[in-house]
Every structure is written in structure tokens, then in C-alpha cells.
Amino acid sequence: ARCGTMAASPSSGGGLIAAGAAARRSEDIADLIELFSRTQYRAKEVTPRVRVERVEKRCLELFGRDYKYSVIQNTNGEVCGHYPRQIVYLEYESVEHNKDRFESTVQISKLQDLVNRSKMARCRGRFVCPVILYNGKHICRSSTLAGWGELYGRTGYNYIFSGGSDDTWAESEEVPEDDSAVRNGESQLFDKVRGLDIKLLRYLSVRYICDLMVENKKVKFGLNVTSSEKVDKAQRYADFTLISVPYPGCEFFKDYKDRDYTAEGLVFNWNQDFVDAPLSIPASFTKNLNIDWSDYQSWDLVQQTQNYLKLLIHIINSDDESGLLVHCISGWDRTPLFVSLLRLSLWADGLIHASLEPSEILYLTIAYDWFLFGKCTPFFWQIFFFCFNFLKHIISEKFSAVKKRRFAFSSLFFTLSTETRDRGSLTSLSSDFSLITEDATVPCSLTGEATDMFSAGAQAPMAWCSSPSERQVRLEAVRELFLAAYSSTVGLKSAAPSPSGAISGLLEQFARGVGLRGSNTII
């Protein structure tokens, strides 16, 4: 029995056509990243218009492959200047053979009305927006809750104190203690706008809110400048399941670059003054994941991201009816990181975007989750690169949302009884054989005649497959496509190049892996 897989030999004509199509798709991704590196998307002023419109059209086409969708119009950024001009609302899976499709109960006109009325509840108007549809449940993204300064339209404050950084916020929702009239007005205003935000969440059947902030409130120049659901004084969000999973912001990823893009061993400093948001996860989610959450401050960036992704997948699988909201502060670095990882992970399992190829899902998540929803902030490219390079750390079936039973063996050897061997089947095995649900290597000969593995009447080593799973193949294909496109456009620069000038660490490994050598390719 063979453990490897061999691609079928296409006819020369078919092979050339396929190769040409693959090359064009790779060029499309490189063009997209190059555009992204030069252009900050603004719904109000789309430039360069032709190229951006091509990206917008392509996203709609890719969504339409598998879903019936409606569009929330944001043509001139009137709903949100930092969101796409055409915000996609996925209604249901439209694949004909899918008999168990979930149809939407949401009316797009009512949704648009709720969006327009609730948008001021969150920083920069980045309202709760559904972006992934999984088993009829919406996975949404947004920014955190706005403070009273932004609600009163004091945007000048934001500009002055932001310095152009990722953390641009509204003014504090704290007010002078002796100004009771202002405090009463503030309370009424928050009741109204946050009440509308809650109506939108409920209309989208969102129950779970994952907050990635490492702060309870963002502090700048000694002032509290933003808030979150977990510290809402009036407990307006008490009916939701609030999950505090503090994750470092994009500034931390400068250290990732400085370590030659190596995330292993990179641990966030949790003792900094501004870090005051504790990890808080309901016991109903933690007890089944076999993770010691009390150690979270000792995890490196790989472990932390892996465990948070496991948690998010567990949450969306735990409830057949309720959706999930993921947000950080502005919602344009950590938020797209986890939205994109969720989209790619679920796609690799064949659970969403079922008809898309690796190049197509990569294009969609870069274009929609990052470019059309995002902003190039300081250190943005480090967290963007980390997202797709990180795919190598989630290829295991342990990250799969599909519940599977897989074969595993506790030893490389086992005894096949004479009775079983004579019948040529595997109906009687020694006690070393067991069924488990964890990820495991599977003997490749189980797909064929088991007796081929043994010499008559003796114990013999089993031939073990190293063939990757479909999930692994898919994620590795996406990662390879990304690395090739990224290296030819934005590029990578080692923080501390060796005296010999050789590409170090990840870059050398990548150059060998995809056949790219030389400083003209990776910088």
C-alpha cells in the first residue's frame, strides 16, 4: 500500500490551461496585496477607482458562489466611512445539493434601519456587522463601544490625540462628578444608543461577545477614552455572554518583526500599567477544551492564538442558534486577524465557501476582511503577515470544527490473530487498537487489504501514512500562495541580518520551500 498521493497526469492542453489559470490567480493576489500596500480604502473616496471597483466586484462574485446575499448600501461612506461601500449580508447557503440549508429570517430593510440607528454606539461608527455565515449563525465584527465624546461629535479630539496610530478613540465617558445634569444627559444618551446596538445584536441572534481588548477602558494622556461591554456601568449587556480574551494589539507585533517573524517564544508583557482586562471565560466553554487557562500569561504568541481560536470554534459549535461578535478596540487589527483565521479554518473543513479554491478564499479574506474593512496602521503589516503565516500552526484536526472519529494505534506493532488473518479482514484486533476522537495518524492500508502489511504468522511493523489531511493540504496551499504574493510585493526585511547577508529564519525556510531565492525577491 502506498502512503503518498500522486497527481493525475493531465493532457498537455488541459495542463497548460490549468497552469495558466493558476498563474493568473496568483497574479490577482499579488495585485491585491500591492494595491493594499499603496491605498487606504475609504468608502467616501475610492481611489484608484477602477482597481478598487474590480476588487469590490470580485468579492461579491466570490460570496455569490455559495450564498444568497443582500447588500447594505454604504456608497459614500454614509453608514460607516471605514466599511465597504457594499456591505454583504449573507442570507443562506445557495448550494442546490445542500438539503439542510439555513434560511435567513432577517429583512434587509429592517437590518439597514437598525444599522443606521445604532452605528453611533461604537467607535468610529464601526457597527456590529455580520461577515461569516456558519450553520445559519452569524459571526460578526465591530469596534468597541464609543465614549460620550464621540457621541457628541467631538471628532477633533480624536484627531489631535491619536497621532495617526491604531488607537484613535472617542473622549472619556467619565464626566465631572459635580455636573449632575451632564451625567443625567449622558445616561439617557447611552440608554438610547446602546439600546439600539443591543437591538441590532439581538436581531442578528448574537449571544456571545468576545472582547480582545487588554484594557477595560483605553487610556490616553491620563484619560479614559473608550469603553467595552464588560464595564458598562448600567449592565446593559448582562443578557449576553461576555468573554474577555485579552490579546496584544498591533504594536506588539513590532517585536514579532524584530525577532525575524518568529512567534515561538514571543510572550506579551502582562505587567504593563495599561493592561487591566482579566481573562474571563464561562466555565461551560473552558471545561471541554483541555486547556489550562490560568497559564495564559505565560503563553507565547503561537499558543495564545491557537487557544483563542480553539475557543472561538468551540463557541460557535456549542449553540445551534446563536451567533458571535468578535471585536478589539477599533476593530481593524486583532479583529480581522481572528475573523480571517475563522473564515480560513472553517473553509478548510469544508463548512463554508465550499466551492472556493485556495486562491479564491485567500483573495476573499484579504480583500474583504482586511482591505475593505481595514486601515493601514503602524505595524499593521506585521499582524497581517502573521495571520497567514500562522496557518501552519492550525493544520491539525484538533482545530477542526468537524466532529470526527478517527483510528489511532498505541503502538507501531500489533498482533493479527490467525482467525482474522485467514479471513483477510480486520474484525479481531488486539487490545492495543482503540477508537479516539483526537487527531491521529492513520495506517494507510486501512483503505485496502490489511493483510498486505503482515508476513504470515508473525508480528510485523505497520506501514504508516504521512499523507496530509485535506484540511492541512488546503491551509498549506493558502499559506504558500500568500507567502509568494507577499514576498513579491510588500516583502519582508530581517531585523538583524547575518554578517553573510543570508536570509535568516523564516525567510530562508520560505525561500527554500517555494523556490524563491535572491534579494530581489525577498527584501
C-alpha positions in Angstrom: 0.0 0.0 0.0 1.3 3.5 -0.8 1.4 6.3 1.7 1.8 9.1 -0.8 -0.6 10.6 -3.2 0.1 11.2 -6.9 -1.5 13.8 -9.0 -3.2 12.6 -12.2 -1.3 13.4 -15.3 -3.4 15.9 -17.3 -3.4 16.1 -21.0 -0.9 18.7 -22.2 -3.6 21.1 -23.3 -5.6 20.7 -20.1 -2.4 21.1 -18.0 -1.4 24.3 -19.8 -4.9 25.8 -19.3 -4.9 24.9 -15.6 -1.4 26.2 -15.2 -2.3 29.5 -16.9 -5.4 29.9 -14.7 -3.3 29.2 -11.5 -0.8 31.8 -12.6 -3.5 34.4 -13.2 -5.0 33.7 -9.7 -1.6 34.1 -8.1 -1.1 37.4 -10.0 -4.5 38.6 -8.8 -3.5 38.0 -5.2 -0.2 39.8 -5.7 -2.0 42.7 -7.4 -4.4 42.9 -4.5 -1.7 43.0 -1.9 0.2 45.6 -3.9 -2.9 47.7 -4.1 -3.5 47.3 -0.4 0.1 48.4 0.4 -0.4 51.6 -1.6 -4.1 52.5 -0.9 -6.1 53.0 2.2 -9.6 52.1 1.4 -12.2 54.9 2.1 -15.8 54.4 1.1 -16.2 58.2 0.5 -13.3 58.5 -2.0 -12.4 55.3 -3.8 -9.0 55.6 -5.4 -7.8 54.3 -7.7 -11.4 53.8 -8.7 -11.0 51.1 -11.4 -8.8 48.8 -9.4 -10.8 49.1 -6.2 -14.1 48.6 -8.0 -12.6 45.5 -9.5 -11.8 44.2 -6.0 -15.4 45.0 -4.8 -16.9 43.3 -7.7 -14.7 40.2 -7.2 -15.7 39.9 -3.6 -19.4 39.9 -4.5 -18.8 37.2 -7.1 -16.9 35.0 -4.6 -19.6 35.4 -2.0 -22.3 34.6 -4.6 -20.7 31.3 -5.4 -22.1 29.7 -2.3 -24.6 32.1 -0.7 -27.7 34.1 -1.4 -26.8 37.6 -0.1 -28.2 41.1 0.2 -26.2 44.3 0.3 -26.3 47.1 2.8 -25.5 50.2 0.7 -22.7 52.4 2.0 -21.9 54.1 -1.3 -20.3 57.3 0.0 -19.4 56.0 3.5 -22.7 57.5 4.9 -23.2 54.4 7.1 -19.5 54.0 8.0 -16.5 55.5 6.3 -14.3 52.6 7.3 -16.5 49.8 6.0 -17.1 48.6 2.4 -19.3 50.5 0.1 -21.3 47.3 -0.4 -21.6 45.5 2.9 -22.5 41.9 2.3 -25.2 40.3 4.3 -25.2 36.5 3.8 -28.7 35.2 4.0 -28.3 31.4 3.4 -26.3 28.8 1.6 -27.5 28.6 -2.0 -25.8 25.3 -3.0 -28.5 23.2 -4.6 -27.4 19.9 -3.1 -27.4 21.2 0.4 -30.7 20.0 1.8 -30.1 21.3 5.3 -29.6 24.9 4.3 -30.4 27.6 6.8 -32.6 30.4 5.5 -32.4 33.9 7.0 -35.3 35.4 8.9 -33.8 38.9 8.7 -35.3 41.6 6.4 -32.6 43.6 4.8 -34.6 46.8 5.0 -35.0 46.4 8.8 -31.4 45.5 9.2 -30.3 48.6 7.3 -32.5 50.7 9.5 -31.1 49.2 12.7 -27.6 49.7 11.4 -28.2 53.4 10.6 -29.7 54.0 14.0 -27.2 52.0 16.1 -23.9 53.0 14.4 -23.0 55.7 16.8 -22.9 53.2 19.7 -19.5 52.0 18.6 -16.2 53.8 18.0 -15.9 55.3 14.5 -19.4 54.1 13.7 -18.0 50.6 13.1 -21.2 48.9 14.0 -21.9 45.2 14.5 -21.5 43.7 11.1 -22.2 40.1 10.1 -19.3 38.8 7.9 -19.4 34.9 8.1 -22.4 32.7 8.0 -21.9 29.3 9.6 -24.7 26.8 10.0 -27.2 29.7 9.9 -25.3 31.6 12.6 -23.7 35.0 12.1 -20.1 35.6 13.0 -19.9 39.4 13.3 -17.2 42.1 13.8 -17.2 45.6 15.1 -15.2 48.1 17.2 -15.7 48.5 20.9 -18.3 50.8 22.5 -18.0 54.6 21.9 -17.5 57.0 24.7 -19.6 60.1 25.2 -17.1 62.5 23.5 -17.6 60.7 20.2 -21.4 60.5 20.6 -21.4 64.3 20.9 -19.4 64.6 17.7 -16.1 65.8 19.2 -14.1 64.2 16.5 -11.4 66.9 16.7 -10.3 65.4 20.0 -9.8 62.0 18.3 -7.6 63.5 15.6 -5.5 65.6 18.0 -4.7 62.9 20.4 -4.4 59.9 18.1 -1.2 60.8 16.4 -2.3 58.7 13.5 -2.0 55.5 15.5 -4.2 52.5 15.6 -5.7 53.5 18.9 -7.8 56.6 18.0 -10.7 56.9 20.4 -13.6 58.9 21.5 -13.2 61.0 24.6 -13.9 59.7 28.0 -17.4 58.7 29.1 -16.3 59.9 32.5 -17.7 63.4 33.4 -17.1 65.8 36.3 -18.7 64.5 39.5 -20.4 67.8 40.2 -22.1 68.1 36.9 -25.2 66.0 37.6 -27.2 67.5 34.6 -24.5 66.3 32.2 -24.4 62.9 33.9 -28.1 62.5 33.6 -28.0 63.5 29.9 -25.1 61.1 29.4 -27.1 58.3 30.9 -30.1 58.9 28.7 -27.9 59.1 25.6 -26.2 55.8 26.4 -29.5 54.2 27.2 -30.6 55.2 23.7 -27.6 54.4 21.5 -26.5 51.3 23.4 -30.1 50.1 23.4 -30.1 50.3 19.6 -26.8 48.5 19.5 -28.4 45.7 21.6 -31.4 45.6 19.3 -29.1 45.0 16.3 -27.2 42.3 18.2 -30.5 40.6 19.0 -31.8 40.9 15.5 -28.7 39.1 14.3 -29.2 36.5 17.0 -25.8 37.2 18.5 -25.4 36.0 22.1 -21.7 35.7 22.5 -19.3 38.7 22.6 -15.6 38.1 22.5 -13.7 41.2 23.6 -9.9 41.1 22.6 -9.0 44.3 24.5 -6.2 44.1 27.1 -7.8 47.1 28.8 -11.1 47.7 30.5 -11.0 51.2 29.1 -8.4 52.7 26.8 -6.3 55.4 28.5 -4.6 58.2 26.6 -2.9 61.1 28.3 -4.3 60.1 31.6 -7.9 60.0 30.4 -10.3 57.1 29.8 -11.1 57.3 26.1 -13.2 54.3 25.4 -15.3 51.6 27.0 -16.4 48.0 26.4 -19.5 45.8 27.2 -17.8 44.2 30.2 -17.5 47.5 32.1 -20.8 49.1 31.0 -21.9 50.7 34.3 -25.6 50.1 33.7 -25.0 46.4 32.8 -27.0 46.8 29.6 -25.2 43.8 28.1 -25.9 41.5 31.0 -28.1 39.2 28.9 -25.2 38.4 26.6 -22.4 36.0 27.3 -19.4 38.3 27.6 -16.0 36.6 27.0 -12.9 38.6 27.8 -9.9 37.2 25.9 -7.2 39.9 26.1 -4.9 39.8 23.1 -2.0 42.2 22.4 -2.5 44.9 19.8 -0.6 45.5 16.6 2.2 47.4 18.4 3.3 44.1 20.0 3.9 42.7 16.5 6.8 45.0 16.1 8.5 42.5 18.4 7.4 39.8 16.0 9.2 41.5 13.2 12.3 42.3 15.3 12.5 38.5 16.0 12.7 37.7 12.3 9.0 36.9 12.2 9.3 34.2 14.8 6.3 33.9 17.1 7.5 30.9 19.1 8.8 32.1 22.4 7.4 35.6 22.0 5.4 36.4 25.2 3.4 39.6 25.8 4.3 41.6 28.9 1.2 41.4 31.0 2.7 43.6 33.8 2.3 46.9 31.9 0.3 49.6 33.6 -2.4 49.8 31.0 -3.2 46.1 31.0 -6.1 45.6 33.3 -8.6 43.3 31.5 -8.6 39.8 33.0 -9.2 36.7 31.0 -12.8 35.8 31.7 -14.4 32.7 30.1 -17.5 30.9 31.3 -16.8 27.5 32.7 -19.1 25.9 30.2 -16.6 26.7 27.5 -13.4 26.0 29.3 -14.1 22.6 30.7 -14.2 20.8 27.4 -11.0 22.2 25.8 -8.3 20.6 27.9 -6.5 23.9 28.2 -5.1 25.3 31.5 -6.4 28.9 31.1 -4.7 30.0 34.3 -1.4 29.9 32.4 -2.5 32.3 29.7 0.1 35.0 30.7 2.9 32.5 30.1 1.8 31.5 26.6 3.8 32.7 23.7 2.1 34.2 20.7 1.6 30.8 19.0 0.0 29.2 22.0 -2.2 32.2 22.7 -3.5 32.4 19.2 -4.1 28.7 18.9 -6.0 28.5 22.2 -8.2 31.6 21.4 -9.0 30.1 18.0 -10.0 26.8 19.6 -12.2 28.7 22.0 -13.9 30.6 19.2 -14.6 27.4 17.2 -15.9 25.8 20.4 -18.3 28.7 21.0 -19.8 28.7 17.5 -20.2 24.9 17.7 -21.8 24.9 21.2 -25.0 26.7 20.3 -27.1 25.8 17.2 -29.0 29.1 17.2 -26.8 32.0 18.5 -24.1 34.0 16.7 -20.8 35.5 17.8 -19.4 39.0 17.8 -15.6 39.5 17.9 -14.0 42.9 18.5 -11.0 44.7 19.7 -10.9 48.5 20.0 -11.1 50.0 16.6 -11.7 46.6 15.0 -9.1 46.7 12.3 -6.1 44.7 13.5 -6.9 42.0 16.1 -10.5 41.7 14.9 -9.7 40.8 11.2 -6.9 38.5 12.5 -9.4 36.2 14.2 -12.2 36.8 11.6 -9.8 35.7 8.9 -8.5 32.7 10.8 -12.1 31.6 11.5 -13.0 32.0 7.8 -10.0 30.1 6.6 -10.3 27.3 9.3 -14.0 26.7 8.6 -13.3 26.8 4.8 -10.5 24.2 5.2 -13.0 22.0 7.0 -15.4 22.3 4.0 -18.0 24.0 6.2 -18.2 27.5 4.5 -17.4 28.8 1.0 -17.4 25.2 -0.2 -16.9 25.9 -3.9 -13.9 28.2 -3.5 -10.4 27.2 -4.3 -7.4 28.1 -2.1 -6.5 31.2 -4.3 -10.1 32.3 -4.2 -10.6 32.1 -0.4 -7.3 33.8 0.1 -8.4 36.6 -2.2 -11.7 37.0 -0.5 -10.3 37.2 3.1 -7.6 39.6 2.1 -9.9 41.8 0.2 -13.0 41.7 2.4 -11.8 41.0 5.9 -8.7 43.2 5.7 -8.7 45.7 2.8 -12.3 46.8 2.6 -12.8 46.8 6.4 -9.4 48.0 7.4 -6.8 50.7 7.7 -3.1 50.6 7.4 -1.9 51.4 10.9 1.6 51.4 12.4 2.8 47.8 12.5 -0.3 46.7 10.5 1.8 44.7 8.0 3.3 42.6 10.8 0.0 41.4 12.2 -1.3 41.0 8.6 1.6 38.8 7.7 1.4 36.9 11.0 -2.2 35.9 10.2 -1.4 34.0 7.1 1.9 32.7 8.1 0.2 31.3 11.3 -1.9 28.9 9.2 1.0 26.4 9.6 0.1 26.2 13.3 -3.6 25.2 12.8 -3.3 22.5 10.2 -4.1 19.8 12.8 -7.5 18.2 13.0 -7.5 19.5 16.6 -8.6 22.8 15.2 -11.3 21.3 13.0 -14.9 22.3 13.6 -16.0 18.9 12.2 -16.7 16.2 14.8 -14.8 13.1 13.6 -14.0 9.7 14.9 -10.6 8.6 13.8 -8.5 5.5 14.1 -5.4 5.5 16.3 -3.0 2.9 17.4 -1.0 2.9 20.7 1.9 1.1 19.1 3.6 0.6 15.7 3.0 -3.1 16.2 0.0 -5.3 16.9 -0.8 -8.9 16.5 -3.2 -10.0 13.9 -4.9 -13.2 15.1 -4.7 -16.3 12.9 -8.5 -16.3 12.6 -8.5 -12.8 11.4 -5.6 -13.3 9.0 -7.3 -16.4 7.5 -10.4 -14.3 6.8 -8.4 -11.5 5.4 -10.2 -8.9 7.4 -9.7 -6.7 10.4 -12.6 -7.8 12.6 -10.4 -9.0 15.5 -7.6 -6.9 16.8 -5.5 -6.9 20.0 -6.3 -4.5 22.8 -3.7 -2.1 21.5 -6.3 -0.9 19.0 -8.7 1.8 20.0 -11.0 4.5 18.7 -10.4 8.0 19.7 -11.7 11.4 18.6 -8.3 13.2 18.8 -6.1 13.9 15.8 -4.1 10.9 14.9 -2.0 9.3 12.2 -4.0 6.6 10.3 -2.5 3.5 8.8 -2.8 4.0 5.1 -3.5 0.3 4.4 -6.8 0.5 6.2 -8.1 1.8 2.9 -7.1 -1.5 1.3 -6.3 -5.1 2.3 -5.0 -5.1 5.8 -3.2 -8.4 5.4 -0.8 -6.9 2.9 1.0 -5.4 5.9 2.0 -8.6 7.5 4.1 -11.6 7.0 2.3 -14.8 7.7 2.0 -15.8 11.4 4.2 -13.0 12.8 4.1 -9.6 14.2 5.2 -7.0 11.7 5.6 -3.3 11.5 2.6 -1.4 10.1 3.1 0.9 7.1 2.2 4.3 8.4 0.8 7.1 6.3 2.3 10.5 6.3 -0.2 11.7 3.8 -1.6 15.1 5.0 -5.3 15.6 5.7 -7.4 17.6 3.3 -7.5 20.4 5.9 -3.7 20.5 6.0 -3.4 20.5 2.2 -5.9 23.3 1.9 -4.3 25.6 4.6 -0.8 24.9 3.3 -1.9 25.8 -0.2 -3.3 29.1 1.1 -0.2 29.9 3.1 2.1 29.2 0.1 0.1 31.4 -2.2 0.2 34.2 0.3 3.9 34.0 1.0 4.7 34.0 -2.7 2.5 37.0 -3.3 3.6 38.9 -0.2 7.3 38.4 -0.9 7.0 39.7 -4.4 5.1 42.9 -3.3 5.4 44.1 0.2 8.4 41.9 1.1 10.0 41.0 4.3 13.0 42.6 5.9 15.0 40.8 8.6 15.5 43.0 11.7 19.1 41.7 12.2 20.6 40.2 9.0 23.5 37.9 9.4 27.0 39.2 8.5 27.0 36.9 5.5 23.9 38.6 4.2 22.0 35.3 4.1 18.2 35.3 4.6 17.5 34.3 8.1 15.0 32.2 10.0 11.6 32.2 8.3 12.8 33.9 5.2 15.4 31.2 4.4 12.9 28.5 5.1 10.3 30.2 2.9 12.8 30.7 0.1 13.7 27.1 0.0 10.1 26.0 0.4 8.6 27.9 -2.6 11.7 28.2 -4.7 12.3 31.9 -4.3 15.9 33.0 -3.9 17.8 36.2 -4.0 17.4 39.7 -2.5 15.4 40.9 -5.5 12.5 38.7 -4.4 12.5 38.9 -0.6 13.8 42.2 0.8 
